[in-house]
Amino acid sequence: MTRDLLRLDQVSKRHRRGPLAVDGVSLRVSAGETVALVGESGSGKSTVARLALGLLAPDAGTVRFDGHDPYRLRGPSGRRTRARLQFVPQHPRGSLNPALRAGDAVALALRVHGTPRKERPALVADLFQRVGLAPELARRHPRELSGGQVQRVAIARALATGPDLIVCDEPTSALDTTVQAQVLELLTDLRQRLGLACLFVSHDLAVVRHLAHRVVVLRRGRVVEEGGTATLWNAPRHPYTRALLAADAALRPEPPAPPEPATADRSVPPEPARADRSAPPSRPEPIGPSPLSRPEPIGPIGPTGPTGPTGPCPSAPTPPTGSHRPVTSAPSPPDRPVPPGPRPSATGPRRSATPPPNPPSRTRPTGTGPSVNRPPHE
């Protein structure tokens, strides 16, 4: 028959003048066994864990670890007994001294329980390797480590004294899914290799199902159901237990079934290909020339006719040799009088491109009469 390492009988605890946080709880943990405490927030799980560690004194009932009351352990014999009962907190970063390196925090547990100073560095390196940490990480401070690494340091510190029972208060609640699976695998491996017993406090039923041998369900400080993990999952008796399992199943829906492979059915014609609506619509080709298109530029008109960039423009008719292109003047607006004087001949030579000289200045005639601007040709 396996002996009970931890045993609680009708334990009750009240915090100051409030209601009972724990009301008549009884449980046992055998050597090499993992017992899980589950329940909603405020059900008394963490209070039961502190009572089991001897951090709180019960108001009623008894707590025994290997036949001793953990709250009354004193002296060298009590220190040796307490070394076999260790704790992994929910927030390990807050339980580590930020001024100490990770290796020094583990070595401190060895020093408290009487390990010689010369043996501590080798033991710290061995503990880091057990929990899957590189020995070089022992020189880092807790702020320089990730959440999963800090949790492994806390487990290494708990293993430093060679315990028989570890109390884990939700050690994976602050970790992501990947790191959570790694820590659970580490705890399972340590339990198998070292024969550790564990009181595992958690509200994650998937983690409990993976790790625990037996489950104790708490509600409002009382035990409502207790049994093996497989039995409790397959045939829960209490309505509260069924509600917890139903809520966990609702939060973890089953993955969708894979789609069935498509089979070719020649009796059904294939659907026509649909146009890609994401692409911009195509514009119809213009039938005639675009009104916005610019005509091809024509070179300057020379003395022999219109020319393009390299020669005569093919689109304009070439005038006969010796003739000139007639230049017609635009009619003047009707409200502006045409100044007198000879007009240029329609067939005469073209006006030179050089600007004419400045006309002579017009002076105001002397006299008493009104000023008259006379044309220069008069």
Backbone torsions as a table, in degrees:
resi	resn	phi	psi	omega
1	MET	NA	134.5	-179.0
2	THR	-77.9	132.3	-179.5
3	ARG	-77.9	154.5	178.8
4	ASP	-89.0	120.7	174.9
5	LEU	-76.7	-41.7	-177.5
6	LEU	-125.9	136.3	-179.8
7	ARG	-145.1	128.7	174.9
8	LEU	-118.8	129.1	-178.5
9	ASP	-124.7	110.9	174.3
10	GLN	50.7	51.2	-177.2
11	VAL	-86.5	135.2	176.3
12	SER	-131.9	148.7	-179.6
13	LYS	-151.8	132.9	177.8
14	ARG	-121.4	132.2	177.6
15	HIS	-89.4	108.4	-178.6
16	ARG	53.3	-122.6	-176.6
17	ARG	-103.5	11.6	-179.7
18	GLY	-79.1	-173.9	178.2
19	PRO	-71.4	171.5	179.4
20	LEU	-67.2	121.5	175.2
21	ALA	-77.0	-34.0	176.5
22	VAL	-132.1	129.3	-173.6
23	ASP	-130.5	96.7	174.1
24	GLY	65.3	47.2	-178.9
25	VAL	-87.2	134.2	175.0
26	SER	-131.6	131.0	175.2
27	LEU	-158.9	167.0	179.4
28	ARG	-144.5	149.9	178.5
29	VAL	-131.2	120.4	-179.4
30	SER	-89.6	170.0	180.0
31	ALA	-66.2	131.9	179.6
32	GLY	75.0	9.5	-176.9
33	GLU	-107.5	148.2	175.8
34	THR	-114.4	118.0	179.0
35	VAL	-113.2	130.7	-177.7
36	ALA	-105.5	137.6	171.7
37	LEU	-105.1	119.0	-178.6
38	VAL	-124.2	158.1	179.2
39	GLY	158.0	170.1	-179.8
40	GLU	-73.3	170.1	178.4
41	SER	-63.7	134.7	-178.2
42	GLY	86.9	9.0	-179.0
43	SER	-84.5	-7.3	177.6
44	GLY	103.1	13.6	-176.7
45	LYS	-65.6	-49.6	-178.0
46	SER	-67.3	-32.3	177.3
47	THR	-66.2	-39.9	175.8
48	VAL	-62.9	-38.8	179.0
49	ALA	-64.6	-39.6	178.9
50	ARG	-70.4	-34.5	175.0
51	LEU	-65.2	-39.0	179.7
52	ALA	-67.3	-31.6	179.8
53	LEU	-81.7	-10.2	-176.7
54	GLY	82.5	13.8	176.9
55	LEU	-80.2	-19.6	176.3
56	LEU	-128.3	147.8	175.8
57	ALA	-95.7	132.8	-179.7
58	PRO	-71.6	147.0	173.5
59	ASP	-77.7	-29.0	178.2
60	ALA	-151.4	155.9	-179.4
61	GLY	86.9	-177.9	-176.4
62	THR	-130.8	147.6	175.1
63	VAL	-124.7	126.7	-178.8
64	ARG	-132.8	129.8	171.5
65	PHE	-117.0	110.9	-177.6
66	ASP	52.6	40.4	177.4
67	GLY	85.6	-1.4	-178.1
68	HIS	-115.0	150.5	174.2
69	ASP	-83.6	113.0	-175.8
70	PRO	-65.5	-22.5	-179.4
71	TYR	-75.6	-21.8	-175.9
72	ARG	-109.8	20.3	178.2
73	LEU	-75.8	123.2	-178.7
74	ARG	-137.9	158.7	174.0
75	GLY	74.6	-174.3	-179.1
76	PRO	-62.2	-38.0	179.6
77	SER	-67.7	-38.5	176.7
78	GLY	-66.4	-34.5	177.0
79	ARG	-66.7	-38.0	178.4
80	ARG	-67.5	-37.6	177.9
81	THR	-69.7	-40.2	-179.6
82	ARG	-67.8	-26.3	177.7
83	ALA	-63.1	-22.3	179.6
84	ARG	-87.1	-2.6	180.0
85	LEU	-125.7	110.2	-174.2
86	GLN	-123.9	171.2	-169.3
87	PHE	-136.3	136.2	172.3
88	VAL	-116.6	111.0	-173.1
89	PRO	-78.4	170.1	178.9
90	GLN	-73.4	-37.9	179.0
91	HIS	-117.9	86.5	-175.2
92	PRO	-67.1	-27.0	-179.2
93	ARG	-63.5	-34.2	177.7
94	GLY	-75.8	-19.4	179.5
95	SER	-89.4	-9.0	178.8
96	LEU	-97.4	141.6	177.5
97	ASN	-70.7	119.2	-177.9
98	PRO	-66.5	-17.9	179.2
99	ALA	-82.7	-14.5	-179.0
100	LEU	-98.8	145.0	172.7
101	ARG	-72.0	163.3	-176.6
102	ALA	-61.7	-41.2	178.6
103	GLY	-65.8	-36.2	178.7
104	ASP	-68.0	-33.1	178.0
105	ALA	-65.6	-38.3	177.2
106	VAL	-72.4	-38.3	179.4
107	ALA	-67.4	-26.3	178.7
108	LEU	-64.6	-39.3	176.4
109	ALA	-63.2	-36.4	177.0
110	LEU	-67.6	-38.7	-178.5
111	ARG	-68.1	-39.4	-178.9
112	VAL	-62.1	-35.1	-177.2
113	HIS	-97.9	19.0	166.4
114	GLY	87.3	20.3	177.2
115	THR	-76.4	132.2	179.4
116	PRO	-59.0	151.1	-175.0
117	ARG	-65.8	-35.5	-177.8
118	LYS	-68.7	-24.8	-178.4
119	GLU	-88.3	-11.7	-173.7
120	ARG	-67.1	-45.8	-178.0
121	PRO	-58.3	-41.8	179.5
122	ALA	-67.1	-39.1	178.7
123	LEU	-67.2	-38.7	178.8
124	VAL	-63.8	-44.0	178.2
125	ALA	-62.6	-38.5	178.8
126	ASP	-67.6	-38.5	178.8
127	LEU	-66.8	-38.3	177.8
128	PHE	-64.2	-38.6	177.9
129	GLN	-69.1	-32.9	178.6
130	ARG	-63.3	-38.9	-177.5
131	VAL	-92.2	7.8	175.3
132	GLY	82.9	27.8	177.5
133	LEU	-112.7	143.8	175.8
134	ALA	-69.8	140.3	179.7
135	PRO	-60.0	-23.4	179.7
136	GLU	-65.8	-24.4	-179.8
137	LEU	-70.1	-11.5	179.2
138	ALA	-67.0	-19.7	179.8
139	ARG	-88.5	1.8	-179.6
140	ARG	-97.0	154.0	174.7
141	HIS	-83.3	161.2	-179.9
142	PRO	-58.1	-32.0	-179.8
143	ARG	-69.4	-16.0	-179.9
144	GLU	-94.8	6.4	-178.8
145	LEU	-115.3	154.4	176.9
146	SER	-77.4	173.4	-179.4
147	GLY	-63.3	-41.5	178.0
148	GLY	-66.9	-36.4	178.8
149	GLN	-68.7	-39.1	177.7
150	VAL	-65.0	-37.7	177.4
151	GLN	-64.6	-37.2	176.7
152	ARG	-68.0	-35.2	175.3
153	VAL	-63.0	-40.2	177.9
154	ALA	-64.3	-38.2	177.1
155	ILE	-67.5	-40.0	177.4
156	ALA	-62.7	-39.3	177.7
157	ARG	-65.0	-37.5	178.0
158	ALA	-68.7	-31.6	179.5
159	LEU	-81.1	-9.3	-172.8
160	ALA	-63.4	-30.9	-176.2
161	THR	-95.2	5.8	-179.7
162	GLY	66.1	57.0	-173.4
163	PRO	-76.5	162.4	171.7
164	ASP	-99.9	-24.8	-178.1
165	LEU	-139.1	134.5	176.7
166	ILE	-120.6	130.5	174.7
167	VAL	-100.5	116.2	-177.5
168	CYS	-109.7	114.5	-179.8
169	ASP	-98.4	91.0	179.6
170	GLU	48.5	62.3	-174.8
171	PRO	-74.3	-11.0	-177.4
172	THR	-116.4	9.0	-174.7
173	SER	-70.8	-27.5	-177.4
174	ALA	-97.9	13.3	-176.5
175	LEU	-111.5	154.4	176.1
176	ASP	-76.1	177.1	-170.8
177	THR	-64.9	-42.2	-177.2
178	THR	-65.6	-49.0	-179.8
179	VAL	-67.3	-34.2	177.4
180	GLN	-60.4	-43.8	178.6
181	ALA	-64.2	-37.0	179.1
182	GLN	-66.5	-41.6	179.5
183	VAL	-67.1	-40.0	177.8
184	LEU	-64.7	-39.7	176.9
185	GLU	-64.2	-37.4	177.5
186	LEU	-64.6	-45.0	179.6
187	LEU	-63.4	-38.4	178.0
188	THR	-65.4	-41.1	179.4
189	ASP	-66.5	-41.7	178.6
190	LEU	-65.3	-37.1	178.1
191	ARG	-64.1	-38.5	-179.6
192	GLN	-74.5	-38.4	-176.2
193	ARG	-80.4	-37.8	-174.8
194	LEU	-103.9	-8.1	-179.5
195	GLY	68.7	35.9	-177.3
196	LEU	-76.8	145.0	167.4
197	ALA	-97.3	153.6	-173.0
198	CYS	-146.6	132.7	168.0
199	LEU	-104.1	107.6	-169.0
200	PHE	-107.0	113.5	178.9
201	VAL	-96.4	126.4	-178.4
202	SER	-162.2	155.0	170.6
203	HIS	-110.4	1.5	179.4
204	ASP	-92.9	105.9	-175.5
205	LEU	-69.7	-28.4	177.6
206	ALA	-65.2	-40.6	177.1
207	VAL	-65.5	-41.9	-179.8
208	VAL	-62.9	-42.8	-179.7
209	ARG	-63.5	-31.7	-179.2
210	HIS	-77.2	-30.7	-167.6
211	LEU	-110.3	-34.2	-166.5
212	ALA	-88.5	151.7	171.1
213	HIS	-89.5	-41.3	178.0
214	ARG	-131.1	157.7	-175.9
215	VAL	-129.8	135.4	174.3
216	VAL	-117.4	121.5	-177.2
217	VAL	-99.1	123.5	179.4
218	LEU	-108.9	143.5	172.7
219	ARG	-146.5	119.5	-179.9
220	ARG	53.7	42.1	175.5
221	GLY	81.3	4.7	-178.9
222	ARG	-122.2	150.5	176.1
223	VAL	-83.5	120.0	-179.5
224	VAL	-101.6	-22.3	179.1
225	GLU	-161.9	147.9	178.9
226	GLU	-148.9	140.6	178.9
227	GLY	174.0	-179.4	177.4
228	GLY	-64.8	154.4	-175.8
229	THR	-62.6	-48.2	-178.4
230	ALA	-65.3	-40.9	179.8
231	THR	-64.8	-42.3	-177.8
232	LEU	-68.2	-33.8	-179.9
233	TRP	-75.2	-36.8	-176.0
234	ASN	-83.4	-32.9	-176.7
235	ALA	-142.0	71.0	177.1
236	PRO	-69.6	141.2	-176.7
237	ARG	-98.9	-40.0	-175.1
238	HIS	-84.3	141.8	178.6
239	PRO	-59.5	-34.7	179.7
240	TYR	-65.7	-38.7	177.2
241	THR	-64.6	-41.9	177.3
242	ARG	-63.4	-36.7	178.4
243	ALA	-67.0	-39.0	177.5
244	LEU	-63.3	-44.7	-179.7
245	LEU	-66.0	-38.2	178.9
246	ALA	-67.0	-39.0	178.3
247	ALA	-66.7	-38.2	178.3
248	ASP	-67.8	-37.1	178.3
249	ALA	-68.0	-33.2	178.5
250	ALA	-69.6	-32.2	178.5
251	LEU	-78.7	-16.7	-179.7
252	ARG	-122.5	76.7	-179.8
253	PRO	-67.4	152.4	179.3
254	GLU	-70.1	146.0	179.5
255	PRO	-65.6	147.6	-179.1
256	PRO	-64.4	148.6	179.3
257	ALA	-68.7	145.0	179.6
258	PRO	-66.5	147.1	-179.4
259	PRO	-66.3	146.7	179.5
260	GLU	-71.8	145.3	179.2
261	PRO	-65.9	138.5	-179.5
262	ALA	-73.9	135.2	177.7
263	THR	-110.7	139.6	-178.4
264	ALA	-75.2	122.8	177.7
265	ASP	-116.8	108.3	-175.8
266	ARG	-77.2	-13.4	179.2
267	SER	-73.2	-23.4	-179.6
268	VAL	-100.9	120.9	-179.8
269	PRO	-67.1	147.4	-180.0
270	PRO	-68.4	148.2	178.6
271	GLU	-71.0	143.5	177.7
272	PRO	-65.7	150.7	-179.3
273	ALA	-67.2	133.7	-179.2
274	ARG	-88.7	146.0	179.9
275	ALA	-70.5	148.9	179.5
276	ASP	-78.9	109.6	-176.8
277	ARG	-76.0	-14.8	179.2
278	SER	-74.8	-23.4	-179.4
279	ALA	-81.3	148.4	-180.0
280	PRO	-67.6	147.5	-179.2
281	PRO	-66.4	143.3	-179.7
282	SER	-78.2	144.5	-179.4
283	ARG	-95.4	142.7	179.3
284	PRO	-69.4	147.8	178.6
285	GLU	-68.7	136.0	178.3
286	PRO	-69.2	142.1	-180.0
287	ILE	-76.8	-48.0	-179.1
288	GLY	-110.9	-173.5	178.9
289	PRO	-66.9	143.8	-179.1
290	SER	-71.4	136.5	178.9
291	PRO	-66.5	-15.8	-179.9
292	LEU	-93.7	-6.7	-179.2
293	SER	-74.1	143.1	-179.5
294	ARG	-86.9	139.7	176.6
295	PRO	-72.0	159.7	179.0
296	GLU	-66.3	130.1	-176.1
297	PRO	-65.7	143.9	178.6
298	ILE	-108.6	137.0	-177.6
299	GLY	-65.9	172.0	179.5
300	PRO	-64.5	149.2	-179.1
301	ILE	-80.3	114.4	-179.3
302	GLY	-90.7	-175.6	-179.8
303	PRO	-68.8	-18.4	-179.0
304	THR	-103.2	3.2	178.5
305	GLY	128.7	-180.0	-179.8
306	PRO	-69.7	135.2	-179.4
307	THR	-127.8	150.3	175.9
308	GLY	-93.3	-154.5	-179.3
309	PRO	-68.5	-33.5	-176.0
310	THR	-123.3	0.5	-177.9
311	GLY	172.5	-162.9	-179.0
312	PRO	-63.7	144.8	179.3
313	CYS	-74.0	125.4	-176.4
314	PRO	-68.9	-22.4	-176.8
315	SER	-83.1	-18.2	-177.9
316	ALA	-102.6	138.6	178.5
317	PRO	-69.0	138.7	-179.6
318	THR	-83.1	123.6	-179.5
319	PRO	-71.2	157.7	178.6
320	PRO	-64.8	158.3	-176.8
321	THR	-65.8	138.6	177.6
322	GLY	85.8	-6.7	179.2
323	SER	-98.8	160.7	-179.9
324	HIS	-123.0	151.1	179.8
325	ARG	-74.6	124.2	-179.7
326	PRO	-64.6	141.4	178.0
327	VAL	-114.4	120.0	179.4
328	THR	-106.5	137.2	-180.0
329	SER	-85.7	144.6	178.8
330	ALA	-71.7	140.2	180.0
331	PRO	-65.5	143.7	-179.9
332	SER	-76.4	154.3	176.8
333	PRO	-59.9	148.4	-177.1
334	PRO	-65.1	-25.8	-177.6
335	ASP	-87.7	0.1	-179.8
336	ARG	-109.8	123.4	179.8
337	PRO	-70.8	143.6	178.3
338	VAL	-81.5	124.4	179.9
339	PRO	-66.7	144.0	178.8
340	PRO	-69.1	159.6	178.8
341	GLY	135.5	165.7	-179.2
342	PRO	-69.9	142.6	177.3
343	ARG	-95.0	151.8	177.7
344	PRO	-67.7	146.2	180.0
345	SER	-69.8	144.9	179.8
346	ALA	-70.4	-28.0	-178.1
347	THR	-107.8	4.7	-178.2
348	GLY	-74.8	176.4	-179.9
349	PRO	-65.1	153.7	-179.1
350	ARG	-73.4	154.7	-179.3
351	ARG	-71.3	140.3	-178.6
352	SER	-67.4	149.9	-179.9
353	ALA	-72.5	-19.7	179.6
354	THR	-74.0	139.2	-178.1
355	PRO	-67.4	144.9	177.6
356	PRO	-68.2	159.6	178.7
357	PRO	-66.4	158.9	-179.1
358	ASN	-61.3	134.5	178.1
359	PRO	-67.1	154.8	179.7
360	PRO	-63.5	146.9	-178.4
361	SER	-67.3	140.4	178.5
362	ARG	-94.6	124.2	-178.9
363	THR	-104.4	150.6	178.1
364	ARG	-76.6	126.5	178.4
365	PRO	-66.5	146.4	179.3
366	THR	-79.1	152.6	179.1
367	GLY	139.6	-177.3	-177.6
368	THR	-97.2	-10.8	-177.1
369	GLY	-79.0	175.9	-179.9
370	PRO	-67.9	152.0	179.4
371	SER	-73.2	135.9	-178.2
372	VAL	-127.7	129.5	174.3
373	ASN	-91.6	113.1	-177.5
374	ARG	-102.5	145.7	177.5
375	PRO	-68.4	153.5	-176.4
376	PRO	-69.2	-18.2	-175.0
377	HIS	-85.4	-10.3	-178.4
378	GLU	-75.9	NA	NA
